[in-house]
Amino acid sequence: MYDYEILQQYLEGQRDFRNVNLVQVNLPGVNLAEIILAGANLDQAVLPAAYLVSANLSRANLTKINLNQAFLQRADLSFAKVSYGNLAGADLNKSNLHGASLIKTNLKGAKLSGANLFGVSLREANLENVNLSGADMRGINLRLANLRGANLSWANLSGARLSGANLQGAILNGVKLRGAYLNSVDLQGVDLEGVNLSEAKLNGANLTGANLTAANLSNASLRLAVLTLAQLQAVDLRGADLRDVQFGEANFARSLYTDATQFPRGFDPRYHRAHYDAEQLMAVPA
């Protein structure tokens, strides 16, 4: 279908264009609100600043699409293929991206507040300065992604894959990271106060100077992690694996540990003001 054909039919009241072939369609700034493009092929389409509010793009092929500064609030992009696309500055607030593939996609400065990103692949994607506050990101793949300066406040990243991701300057207030994979991630100086990191994998992570006050690290694995100058007061360390961790002169005042907690050889938690908890650790809620 040609550019002018879909636009003419839309203006005549047609909304259902599922499975249509729109490869390399060029419609910058077009208004296609509530259009149905489920299963459509929009490979390399050019739609910058397009108005696609509440559009249905589920299972569509959006590979290498240009949606720079587009409006996609409440749009359905579930299981869509958006890899290598350009969505910089796009408004995706409250959109549904469940199961979508956005590998190496540019989302710099995009708005994704309240979006459903459950099971999404954003491997090597650019999410610099993105607003992801309150987003459902359970099980998301963010390996090697750029999250520098991203707002992840109150986002649910339980079970997320973040190994190799850049989180420098990210806002992590109230974020959930239970069971997340953060191996070898650079979290130097990051504020993780009160964050749920239970059962997370932080092996080899750089947490130098990080604020972990009142964080939940129960049953987490931090082997070979660097925690020099980190703030570790009132941390839940019950069942945590801290073997070969570099603590420096850490202060564990009011932190809890059990017999299941594994400290570096020769490390005396009581000397560092940690408290022994003889009670069995119960399951931590998600």
Secondary structure, 3 states (H helix, E strand, C coil): CCHHHHHHHHHCCCCECCCCECCCCECCCCECCCCECCCCECCCCECCCCECCCCECCCCECCCCECCCCECCCCECCCCECCCCECCCCECCCCECCCCECCCCECCCCECCCCECCCCECCCCECCCCECCCCECCCCECCCCECCCCECCCCECCCCECCCCECCCCECCCCECCCCECCCCECCCCECCCCECCCCECCCCECCCCECCCCECCCCECCCCECCCCECCCCECCCCECCCCECCCCCCCCCEECCCCECCCCCCCCCCCCEECCCCCCCCCC
